[in-house]
Amino acid sequence: MKIANVAKSIVAGVAAGATAAVTAVQDNVLTTGEGVTIALAVLGAWGITYAVPNRQSTSNQ
């Protein structure tokens, strides 16, 4: 496990969660359904981002 994969997943999860949270609280109320949506956005971003490998470097240094 490389730190780049973990860091990439954490950043993607925070970004997805923040985006869903900003959208959910537009009416100043956070419902249970909106909370579930935020959680699923974070978990989905973590899973998908962690599963996709980083591209290998092609430089011969």
Predicted model as a PDB file, atoms N, CA, C, CB and O in Angstrom, pLDDT in the B-factor column:
MODEL        1                                                                  
ATOM      1  N   MET A   1       0.849  -1.176   0.000  1.00 60.00           N  
ATOM      2  CA  MET A   1       0.000   0.000   0.000  1.00 60.00           C  
ATOM      3  C   MET A   1       0.894   1.238   0.000  1.00 60.00           C  
ATOM      4  CB  MET A   1      -0.965  -0.001   1.224  1.00 60.00           C  
ATOM      5  O   MET A   1       1.768   1.389   0.853  1.00 60.00           O  
ATOM      6  N   LYS A   2       0.662   2.106  -0.957  1.00 70.00           N  
ATOM      7  CA  LYS A   2       1.446   3.324  -1.054  1.00 70.00           C  
ATOM      8  C   LYS A   2       0.650   4.489  -0.486  1.00 70.00           C  
ATOM      9  CB  LYS A   2       1.853   3.601  -2.515  1.00 70.00           C  
ATOM     10  O   LYS A   2      -0.578   4.510  -0.567  1.00 70.00           O  
ATOM     11  N   ILE A   3       1.352   5.454   0.088  1.00 76.00           N  
ATOM     12  CA  ILE A   3       0.699   6.607   0.689  1.00 76.00           C  
ATOM     13  C   ILE A   3      -0.036   7.437  -0.361  1.00 76.00           C  
ATOM     14  CB  ILE A   3       1.723   7.469   1.419  1.00 76.00           C  
ATOM     15  O   ILE A   3      -1.021   8.101  -0.038  1.00 76.00           O  
ATOM     16  N   ALA A   4       0.423   7.411  -1.606  1.00 71.00           N  
ATOM     17  CA  ALA A   4      -0.239   8.179  -2.663  1.00 71.00           C  
ATOM     18  C   ALA A   4      -1.666   7.685  -2.882  1.00 71.00           C  
ATOM     19  CB  ALA A   4       0.559   8.088  -3.975  1.00 71.00           C  
ATOM     20  O   ALA A   4      -2.574   8.490  -3.086  1.00 71.00           O  
ATOM     21  N   ASN A   5      -1.873   6.366  -2.842  1.00 69.00           N  
ATOM     22  CA  ASN A   5      -3.221   5.826  -3.015  1.00 69.00           C  
ATOM     23  C   ASN A   5      -4.128   6.246  -1.872  1.00 69.00           C  
ATOM     24  CB  ASN A   5      -3.181   4.304  -3.115  1.00 69.00           C  
ATOM     25  O   ASN A   5      -5.279   6.618  -2.101  1.00 69.00           O  
ATOM     26  N   VAL A   6      -3.629   6.193  -0.652  1.00 79.00           N  
ATOM     27  CA  VAL A   6      -4.434   6.551   0.510  1.00 79.00           C  
ATOM     28  C   VAL A   6      -4.741   8.043   0.499  1.00 79.00           C  
ATOM     29  CB  VAL A   6      -3.713   6.162   1.812  1.00 79.00           C  
ATOM     30  O   VAL A   6      -5.881   8.440   0.741  1.00 79.00           O  
ATOM     31  N   ALA A   7      -3.747   8.867   0.223  1.00 84.00           N  
ATOM     32  CA  ALA A   7      -3.949  10.313   0.192  1.00 84.00           C  
ATOM     33  C   ALA A   7      -4.942  10.701  -0.904  1.00 84.00           C  
ATOM     34  CB  ALA A   7      -2.611  11.035  -0.024  1.00 84.00           C  
ATOM     35  O   ALA A   7      -5.793  11.569  -0.707  1.00 84.00           O  
ATOM     36  N   LYS A   8      -4.822  10.054  -2.051  1.00 84.00           N  
ATOM     37  CA  LYS A   8      -5.732  10.326  -3.163  1.00 84.00           C  
ATOM     38  C   LYS A   8      -7.168  10.009  -2.767  1.00 84.00           C  
ATOM     39  CB  LYS A   8      -5.329   9.511  -4.405  1.00 84.00           C  
ATOM     40  O   LYS A   8      -8.084  10.761  -3.102  1.00 84.00           O  
ATOM     41  N   SER A   9      -7.372   8.911  -2.063  1.00 84.00           N  
ATOM     42  CA  SER A   9      -8.708   8.510  -1.627  1.00 84.00           C  
ATOM     43  C   SER A   9      -9.269   9.461  -0.582  1.00 84.00           C  
ATOM     44  CB  SER A   9      -8.678   7.097  -1.074  1.00 84.00           C  
ATOM     45  O   SER A   9     -10.447   9.816  -0.635  1.00 84.00           O  
ATOM     46  N   ILE A  10      -8.439   9.874   0.363  1.00 88.00           N  
ATOM     47  CA  ILE A  10      -8.907  10.784   1.409  1.00 88.00           C  
ATOM     48  C   ILE A  10      -9.334  12.123   0.813  1.00 88.00           C  
ATOM     49  CB  ILE A  10      -7.809  11.001   2.464  1.00 88.00           C  
ATOM     50  O   ILE A  10     -10.388  12.652   1.166  1.00 88.00           O  
ATOM     51  N   VAL A  11      -8.539  12.661  -0.071  1.00 91.00           N  
ATOM     52  CA  VAL A  11      -8.873  13.943  -0.705  1.00 91.00           C  
ATOM     53  C   VAL A  11     -10.159  13.820  -1.514  1.00 91.00           C  
ATOM     54  CB  VAL A  11      -7.716  14.420  -1.611  1.00 91.00           C  
ATOM     55  O   VAL A  11     -11.001  14.716  -1.472  1.00 91.00           O  
ATOM     56  N   ALA A  12     -10.320  12.736  -2.241  1.00 91.00           N  
ATOM     57  CA  ALA A  12     -11.534  12.549  -3.030  1.00 91.00           C  
ATOM     58  C   ALA A  12     -12.754  12.420  -2.125  1.00 91.00           C  
ATOM     59  CB  ALA A  12     -11.406  11.312  -3.927  1.00 91.00           C  
ATOM     60  O   ALA A  12     -13.815  12.961  -2.435  1.00 91.00           O  
ATOM     61  N   GLY A  13     -12.613  11.709  -1.012  1.00 92.00           N  
ATOM     62  CA  GLY A  13     -13.733  11.561  -0.073  1.00 92.00           C  
ATOM     63  C   GLY A  13     -14.131  12.874   0.561  1.00 92.00           C  
ATOM     64  O   GLY A  13     -15.318  13.175   0.685  1.00 92.00           O  
ATOM     65  N   VAL A  14     -13.139  13.662   0.965  1.00 94.00           N  
ATOM     66  CA  VAL A  14     -13.433  14.966   1.562  1.00 94.00           C  
ATOM     67  C   VAL A  14     -14.110  15.883   0.538  1.00 94.00           C  
ATOM     68  CB  VAL A  14     -12.136  15.622   2.096  1.00 94.00           C  
ATOM     69  O   VAL A  14     -15.061  16.590   0.873  1.00 94.00           O  
ATOM     70  N   ALA A  15     -13.631  15.873  -0.688  1.00 95.00           N  
ATOM     71  CA  ALA A  15     -14.218  16.717  -1.728  1.00 95.00           C  
ATOM     72  C   ALA A  15     -15.664  16.304  -2.024  1.00 95.00           C  
ATOM     73  CB  ALA A  15     -13.374  16.644  -3.011  1.00 95.00           C  
ATOM     74  O   ALA A  15     -16.542  17.158  -2.144  1.00 95.00           O  
ATOM     75  N   ALA A  16     -15.905  15.012  -2.141  1.00 95.00           N  
ATOM     76  CA  ALA A  16     -17.267  14.537  -2.420  1.00 95.00           C  
ATOM     77  C   ALA A  16     -18.197  14.829  -1.253  1.00 95.00           C  
ATOM     78  CB  ALA A  16     -17.262  13.032  -2.722  1.00 95.00           C  
ATOM     79  O   ALA A  16     -19.336  15.252  -1.454  1.00 95.00           O  
ATOM     80  N   GLY A  17     -17.718  14.604  -0.032  1.00 95.00           N  
ATOM     81  CA  GLY A  17     -18.536  14.876   1.147  1.00 95.00           C  
ATOM     82  C   GLY A  17     -18.848  16.353   1.294  1.00 95.00           C  
ATOM     83  O   GLY A  17     -19.977  16.723   1.614  1.00 95.00           O  
ATOM     84  N   ALA A  18     -17.862  17.190   1.064  1.00 95.00           N  
ATOM     85  CA  ALA A  18     -18.082  18.632   1.165  1.00 95.00           C  
ATOM     86  C   ALA A  18     -19.066  19.124   0.112  1.00 95.00           C  
ATOM     87  CB  ALA A  18     -16.761  19.378   1.026  1.00 95.00           C  
ATOM     88  O   ALA A  18     -19.918  19.967   0.393  1.00 95.00           O  
ATOM     89  N   THR A  19     -18.946  18.598  -1.091  1.00 95.00           N  
ATOM     90  CA  THR A  19     -19.874  18.982  -2.156  1.00 95.00           C  
ATOM     91  C   THR A  19     -21.297  18.579  -1.811  1.00 95.00           C  
ATOM     92  CB  THR A  19     -19.459  18.348  -3.485  1.00 95.00           C  
ATOM     93  O   THR A  19     -22.223  19.373  -1.974  1.00 95.00           O  
ATOM     94  N   ALA A  20     -21.480  17.358  -1.336  1.00 94.00           N  
ATOM     95  CA  ALA A  20     -22.814  16.896  -0.958  1.00 94.00           C  
ATOM     96  C   ALA A  20     -23.349  17.675   0.238  1.00 94.00           C  
ATOM     97  CB  ALA A  20     -22.788  15.399  -0.639  1.00 94.00           C  
ATOM     98  O   ALA A  20     -24.541  17.977   0.294  1.00 94.00           O  
ATOM     99  N   ALA A  21     -22.481  18.006   1.198  1.00 94.00           N  
ATOM    100  CA  ALA A  21     -22.916  18.743   2.384  1.00 94.00           C  
ATOM    101  C   ALA A  21     -23.348  20.163   2.040  1.00 94.00           C  
ATOM    102  CB  ALA A  21     -21.801  18.780   3.419  1.00 94.00           C  
ATOM    103  O   ALA A  21     -24.354  20.647   2.557  1.00 94.00           O  
ATOM    104  N   VAL A  22     -22.602  20.830   1.177  1.00 95.00           N  
ATOM    105  CA  VAL A  22     -22.966  22.190   0.777  1.00 95.00           C  
ATOM    106  C   VAL A  22     -24.315  22.191   0.076  1.00 95.00           C  
ATOM    107  CB  VAL A  22     -21.887  22.797  -0.141  1.00 95.00           C  
ATOM    108  O   VAL A  22     -25.146  23.067   0.316  1.00 95.00           O  
ATOM    109  N   THR A  23     -24.528  21.221  -0.778  1.00 93.00           N  
ATOM    110  CA  THR A  23     -25.805  21.122  -1.472  1.00 93.00           C  
ATOM    111  C   THR A  23     -26.938  20.801  -0.502  1.00 93.00           C  
ATOM    112  CB  THR A  23     -25.731  20.059  -2.565  1.00 93.00           C  
ATOM    113  O   THR A  23     -28.043  21.323  -0.648  1.00 93.00           O  
ATOM    114  N   ALA A  24     -26.675  19.950   0.483  1.00 92.00           N  
ATOM    115  CA  ALA A  24     -27.712  19.515   1.417  1.00 92.00           C  
ATOM    116  C   ALA A  24     -28.166  20.618   2.364  1.00 92.00           C  
ATOM    117  CB  ALA A  24     -27.215  18.346   2.219  1.00 92.00           C  
ATOM    118  O   ALA A  24     -29.336  20.652   2.745  1.00 92.00           O  
ATOM    119  N   VAL A  25     -27.287  21.504   2.744  1.00 92.00           N  
ATOM    120  CA  VAL A  25     -27.664  22.522   3.732  1.00 92.00           C  
ATOM    121  C   VAL A  25     -28.060  23.859   3.104  1.00 92.00           C  
ATOM    122  CB  VAL A  25     -26.521  22.744   4.693  1.00 92.00           C  
ATOM    123  O   VAL A  25     -28.030  24.888   3.779  1.00 92.00           O  
ATOM    124  N   GLN A  26     -28.418  23.858   1.863  1.00 93.00           N  
ATOM    125  CA  GLN A  26     -28.870  25.092   1.223  1.00 93.00           C  
ATOM    126  C   GLN A  26     -30.111  25.667   1.900  1.00 93.00           C  
ATOM    127  CB  GLN A  26     -29.157  24.841  -0.249  1.00 93.00           C  
ATOM    128  O   GLN A  26     -30.309  26.882   1.904  1.00 93.00           O  
ATOM    129  N   ASP A  27     -30.949  24.798   2.473  1.00 92.00           N  
ATOM    130  CA  ASP A  27     -32.170  25.249   3.154  1.00 92.00           C  
ATOM    131  C   ASP A  27     -31.989  25.338   4.669  1.00 92.00           C  
ATOM    132  CB  ASP A  27     -33.324  24.307   2.832  1.00 92.00           C  
ATOM    133  O   ASP A  27     -32.971  25.449   5.403  1.00 92.00           O  
ATOM    134  N   ASN A  28     -30.740  25.289   5.141  1.00 93.00           N  
ATOM    135  CA  ASN A  28     -30.385  25.374   6.564  1.00 93.00           C  
ATOM    136  C   ASN A  28     -30.937  24.229   7.403  1.00 93.00           C  
ATOM    137  CB  ASN A  28     -30.877  26.672   7.129  1.00 93.00           C  
ATOM    138  O   ASN A  28     -31.043  24.361   8.622  1.00 93.00           O  
ATOM    139  N   VAL A  29     -31.286  23.121   6.785  1.00 92.00           N  
ATOM    140  CA  VAL A  29     -31.780  21.935   7.489  1.00 92.00           C  
ATOM    141  C   VAL A  29     -31.086  20.722   6.892  1.00 92.00           C  
ATOM    142  CB  VAL A  29     -33.345  21.806   7.383  1.00 92.00           C  
ATOM    143  O   VAL A  29     -31.014  20.568   5.673  1.00 92.00           O  
ATOM    144  N   LEU A  30     -30.576  19.858   7.771  1.00 92.00           N  
ATOM    145  CA  LEU A  30     -29.940  18.618   7.318  1.00 92.00           C  
ATOM    146  C   LEU A  30     -30.823  17.451   7.740  1.00 92.00           C  
ATOM    147  CB  LEU A  30     -28.488  18.469   7.903  1.00 92.00           C  
ATOM    148  O   LEU A  30     -30.931  17.143   8.927  1.00 92.00           O  
ATOM    149  N   THR A  31     -31.447  16.812   6.774  1.00 94.00           N  
ATOM    150  CA  THR A  31     -32.326  15.683   7.068  1.00 94.00           C  
ATOM    151  C   THR A  31     -31.526  14.387   7.093  1.00 94.00           C  
ATOM    152  CB  THR A  31     -33.463  15.593   6.030  1.00 94.00           C  
ATOM    153  O   THR A  31     -30.360  14.347   6.700  1.00 94.00           O  
ATOM    154  N   THR A  32     -32.176  13.339   7.561  1.00 95.00           N  
ATOM    155  CA  THR A  32     -31.523  12.033   7.611  1.00 95.00           C  
ATOM    156  C   THR A  32     -31.139  11.561   6.211  1.00 95.00           C  
ATOM    157  CB  THR A  32     -32.438  11.003   8.284  1.00 95.00           C  
ATOM    158  O   THR A  32     -30.052  11.021   6.009  1.00 95.00           O  
ATOM    159  N   GLY A  33     -32.022  11.765   5.264  1.00 95.00           N  
ATOM    160  CA  GLY A  33     -31.729  11.361   3.886  1.00 95.00           C  
ATOM    161  C   GLY A  33     -30.530  12.093   3.314  1.00 95.00           C  
ATOM    162  O   GLY A  33     -29.725  11.507   2.591  1.00 95.00           O  
ATOM    163  N   GLU A  34     -30.409  13.371   3.635  1.00 95.00           N  
ATOM    164  CA  GLU A  34     -29.259  14.132   3.165  1.00 95.00           C  
ATOM    165  C   GLU A  34     -27.975  13.658   3.842  1.00 95.00           C  
ATOM    166  CB  GLU A  34     -29.470  15.627   3.418  1.00 95.00           C  
ATOM    167  O   GLU A  34     -26.918  13.628   3.213  1.00 95.00           O  
ATOM    168  N   GLY A  35     -28.058  13.291   5.110  1.00 95.00           N  
ATOM    169  CA  GLY A  35     -26.899  12.747   5.811  1.00 95.00           C  
ATOM    170  C   GLY A  35     -26.438  11.439   5.205  1.00 95.00           C  
ATOM    171  O   GLY A  35     -25.240  11.186   5.074  1.00 95.00           O  
ATOM    172  N   VAL A  36     -27.408  10.604   4.834  1.00 96.00           N  
ATOM    173  CA  VAL A  36     -27.077   9.334   4.177  1.00 96.00           C  
ATOM    174  C   VAL A  36     -26.431   9.603   2.824  1.00 96.00           C  
ATOM    175  CB  VAL A  36     -28.343   8.453   4.006  1.00 96.00           C  
ATOM    176  O   VAL A  36     -25.481   8.918   2.443  1.00 96.00           O  
ATOM    177  N   THR A  37     -26.930  10.577   2.108  1.00 95.00           N  
ATOM    178  CA  THR A  37     -26.352  10.927   0.810  1.00 95.00           C  
ATOM    179  C   THR A  37     -24.907  11.391   0.959  1.00 95.00           C  
ATOM    180  CB  THR A  37     -27.187  12.019   0.130  1.00 95.00           C  
ATOM    181  O   THR A  37     -24.053  11.025   0.152  1.00 95.00           O  
ATOM    182  N   ILE A  38     -24.628  12.193   1.983  1.00 95.00           N  
ATOM    183  CA  ILE A  38     -23.263  12.653   2.229  1.00 95.00           C  
ATOM    184  C   ILE A  38     -22.350  11.459   2.530  1.00 95.00           C  
ATOM    185  CB  ILE A  38     -23.233  13.668   3.400  1.00 95.00           C  
ATOM    186  O   ILE A  38     -21.253  11.346   1.984  1.00 95.00           O  
ATOM    187  N   ALA A  39     -22.824  10.577   3.406  1.00 96.00           N  
ATOM    188  CA  ALA A  39     -22.022   9.401   3.773  1.00 96.00           C  
ATOM    189  C   ALA A  39     -21.753   8.512   2.560  1.00 96.00           C  
ATOM    190  CB  ALA A  39     -22.733   8.591   4.867  1.00 96.00           C  
ATOM    191  O   ALA A  39     -20.636   8.024   2.386  1.00 96.00           O  
ATOM    192  N   LEU A  40     -22.758   8.301   1.731  1.00 96.00           N  
ATOM    193  CA  LEU A  40     -22.579   7.475   0.541  1.00 96.00           C  
ATOM    194  C   LEU A  40     -21.645   8.133  -0.468  1.00 96.00           C  
ATOM    195  CB  LEU A  40     -23.923   7.193  -0.108  1.00 96.00           C  
ATOM    196  O   LEU A  40     -20.893   7.440  -1.154  1.00 96.00           O  
ATOM    197  N   ALA A  41     -21.681   9.451  -0.567  1.00 95.00           N  
ATOM    198  CA  ALA A  41     -20.770  10.155  -1.470  1.00 95.00           C  
ATOM    199  C   ALA A  41     -19.325   9.962  -1.022  1.00 95.00           C  
ATOM    200  CB  ALA A  41     -21.115  11.659  -1.530  1.00 95.00           C  
ATOM    201  O   ALA A  41     -18.439   9.717  -1.841  1.00 95.00           O  
ATOM    202  N   VAL A  42     -19.095  10.074   0.290  1.00 94.00           N  
ATOM    203  CA  VAL A  42     -17.736   9.889   0.817  1.00 94.00           C  
ATOM    204  C   VAL A  42     -17.274   8.452   0.610  1.00 94.00           C  
ATOM    205  CB  VAL A  42     -17.677  10.255   2.317  1.00 94.00           C  
ATOM    206  O   VAL A  42     -16.170   8.221   0.119  1.00 94.00           O  
ATOM    207  N   LEU A  43     -18.104   7.494   0.977  1.00 94.00           N  
ATOM    208  CA  LEU A  43     -17.722   6.087   0.839  1.00 94.00           C  
ATOM    209  C   LEU A  43     -17.519   5.695  -0.621  1.00 94.00           C  
ATOM    210  CB  LEU A  43     -18.781   5.190   1.471  1.00 94.00           C  
ATOM    211  O   LEU A  43     -16.588   4.957  -0.941  1.00 94.00           O  
ATOM    212  N   GLY A  44     -18.377   6.181  -1.498  1.00 93.00           N  
ATOM    213  CA  GLY A  44     -18.235   5.890  -2.916  1.00 93.00           C  
ATOM    214  C   GLY A  44     -16.947   6.464  -3.488  1.00 93.00           C  
ATOM    215  O   GLY A  44     -16.250   5.801  -4.257  1.00 93.00           O  
ATOM    216  N   ALA A  45     -16.635   7.696  -3.111  1.00 92.00           N  
ATOM    217  CA  ALA A  45     -15.394   8.314  -3.588  1.00 92.00           C  
ATOM    218  C   ALA A  45     -14.178   7.565  -3.065  1.00 92.00           C  
ATOM    219  CB  ALA A  45     -15.326   9.786  -3.162  1.00 92.00           C  
ATOM    220  O   ALA A  45     -13.216   7.350  -3.803  1.00 92.00           O  
ATOM    221  N   TRP A  46     -14.213   7.166  -1.794  1.00 89.00           N  
ATOM    222  CA  TRP A  46     -13.086   6.407  -1.240  1.00 89.00           C  
ATOM    223  C   TRP A  46     -12.891   5.101  -1.991  1.00 89.00           C  
ATOM    224  CB  TRP A  46     -13.303   6.127   0.252  1.00 89.00           C  
ATOM    225  O   TRP A  46     -11.773   4.773  -2.387  1.00 89.00           O  
ATOM    226  N   GLY A  47     -13.962   4.358  -2.188  1.00 87.00           N  
ATOM    227  CA  GLY A  47     -13.859   3.046  -2.834  1.00 87.00           C  
ATOM    228  C   GLY A  47     -13.402   3.124  -4.270  1.00 87.00           C  
ATOM    229  O   GLY A  47     -12.504   2.391  -4.684  1.00 87.00           O  
ATOM    230  N   ILE A  48     -14.013   4.002  -5.027  1.00 88.00           N  
ATOM    231  CA  ILE A  48     -13.677   4.112  -6.449  1.00 88.00           C  
ATOM    232  C   ILE A  48     -12.269   4.662  -6.633  1.00 88.00           C  
ATOM    233  CB  ILE A  48     -14.692   5.008  -7.176  1.00 88.00           C  
ATOM    234  O   ILE A  48     -11.507   4.162  -7.461  1.00 88.00           O  
ATOM    235  N   THR A  49     -11.922   5.686  -5.866  1.00 84.00           N  
ATOM    236  CA  THR A  49     -10.605   6.295  -6.023  1.00 84.00           C  
ATOM    237  C   THR A  49      -9.497   5.356  -5.573  1.00 84.00           C  
ATOM    238  CB  THR A  49     -10.531   7.595  -5.241  1.00 84.00           C  
ATOM    239  O   THR A  49      -8.433   5.321  -6.191  1.00 84.00           O  
ATOM    240  N   TYR A  50      -9.726   4.602  -4.518  1.00 78.00           N  
ATOM    241  CA  TYR A  50      -8.707   3.673  -4.035  1.00 78.00           C  
ATOM    242  C   TYR A  50      -8.518   2.513  -5.010  1.00 78.00           C  
ATOM    243  CB  TYR A  50      -9.085   3.140  -2.646  1.00 78.00           C  
ATOM    244  O   TYR A  50      -7.411   1.996  -5.155  1.00 78.00           O  
ATOM    245  N   ALA A  51      -9.594   2.107  -5.675  1.00 80.00           N  
ATOM    246  CA  ALA A  51      -9.535   0.958  -6.575  1.00 80.00           C  
ATOM    247  C   ALA A  51      -8.802   1.269  -7.880  1.00 80.00           C  
ATOM    248  CB  ALA A  51     -10.935   0.477  -6.881  1.00 80.00           C  
ATOM    249  O   ALA A  51      -8.218   0.369  -8.483  1.00 80.00           O  
ATOM    250  N   VAL A  52      -8.824   2.516  -8.320  1.00 79.00           N  
ATOM    251  CA  VAL A  52      -8.188   2.879  -9.587  1.00 79.00           C  
ATOM    252  C   VAL A  52      -6.715   3.179  -9.324  1.00 79.00           C  
ATOM    253  CB  VAL A  52      -8.901   4.108 -10.249  1.00 79.00           C  
ATOM    254  O   VAL A  52      -6.401   4.090  -8.557  1.00 79.00           O  
ATOM    255  N   PRO A  53      -5.815   2.432  -9.943  1.00 75.00           N  
ATOM    256  CA  PRO A  53      -4.382   2.641  -9.684  1.00 75.00           C  
ATOM    257  C   PRO A  53      -3.872   3.927 -10.338  1.00 75.00           C  
ATOM    258  CB  PRO A  53      -3.571   1.442 -10.194  1.00 75.00           C  
ATOM    259  O   PRO A  53      -4.410   4.390 -11.343  1.00 75.00           O  
ATOM    260  N   ASN A  54      -2.831   4.481  -9.747  1.00 73.00           N  
ATOM    261  CA  ASN A  54      -2.169   5.634 -10.348  1.00 73.00           C  
ATOM    262  C   ASN A  54      -1.425   5.178 -11.597  1.00 73.00           C  
ATOM    263  CB  ASN A  54      -1.197   6.314  -9.339  1.00 73.00           C  
ATOM    264  O   ASN A  54      -0.951   4.044 -11.666  1.00 73.00           O  
ATOM    265  N   ARG A  55      -1.325   6.046 -12.562  1.00 76.00           N  
ATOM    266  CA  ARG A  55      -0.606   5.724 -13.797  1.00 76.00           C  
ATOM    267  C   ARG A  55       0.886   5.641 -13.505  1.00 76.00           C  
ATOM    268  CB  ARG A  55      -0.889   6.780 -14.902  1.00 76.00           C  
ATOM    269  O   ARG A  55       1.426   6.464 -12.765  1.00 76.00           O  
ATOM    270  N   GLN A  56       1.537   4.665 -14.078  1.00 77.00           N  
ATOM    271  CA  GLN A  56       2.968   4.484 -13.879  1.00 77.00           C  
ATOM    272  C   GLN A  56       3.742   5.536 -14.649  1.00 77.00           C  
ATOM    273  CB  GLN A  56       3.402   3.081 -14.309  1.00 77.00           C  
ATOM    274  O   GLN A  56       3.348   5.930 -15.747  1.00 77.00           O  
ATOM    275  N   SER A  57       4.830   5.985 -14.079  1.00 72.00           N  
ATOM    276  CA  SER A  57       5.687   6.975 -14.719  1.00 72.00           C  
ATOM    277  C   SER A  57       6.388   6.340 -15.923  1.00 72.00           C  
ATOM    278  CB  SER A  57       6.726   7.543 -13.710  1.00 72.00           C  
ATOM    279  O   SER A  57       6.834   5.195 -15.850  1.00 72.00           O  
ATOM    280  N   THR A  58       6.482   7.073 -17.014  1.00 76.00           N  
ATOM    281  CA  THR A  58       7.132   6.549 -18.214  1.00 76.00           C  
ATOM    282  C   THR A  58       8.533   7.109 -18.388  1.00 76.00           C  
ATOM    283  CB  THR A  58       6.299   6.863 -19.441  1.00 76.00           C  
ATOM    284  O   THR A  58       9.208   6.780 -19.364  1.00 76.00           O  
ATOM    285  N   SER A  59       8.984   7.945 -17.465  1.00 67.00           N  
ATOM    286  CA  SER A  59      10.331   8.521 -17.599  1.00 67.00           C  
ATOM    287  C   SER A  59      11.378   7.475 -17.210  1.00 67.00           C  
ATOM    288  CB  SER A  59      10.481   9.802 -16.714  1.00 67.00           C  
ATOM    289  O   SER A  59      11.145   6.664 -16.314  1.00 67.00           O  
ATOM    290  N   ASN A  60      12.502   7.496 -17.868  1.00 56.00           N  
ATOM    291  CA  ASN A  60      13.581   6.547 -17.622  1.00 56.00           C  
ATOM    292  C   ASN A  60      14.721   7.234 -16.875  1.00 56.00           C  
ATOM    293  CB  ASN A  60      14.090   5.943 -18.948  1.00 56.00           C  
ATOM    294  O   ASN A  60      15.844   7.292 -17.375  1.00 56.00           O  
ATOM    295  N   GLN A  61      14.447   7.740 -15.716  1.00 51.00           N  
ATOM    296  CA  GLN A  61      15.480   8.438 -14.957  1.00 51.00           C  
ATOM    297  C   GLN A  61      15.988   7.580 -13.857  1.00 51.00           C  
ATOM    298  CB  GLN A  61      14.966   9.737 -14.398  1.00 51.00           C  
ATOM    299  O   GLN A  61      16.868   7.998 -13.104  1.00 51.00           O  
TER     300      GLN A  61                                                      
ENDMDL                                                                          
END                                                                             
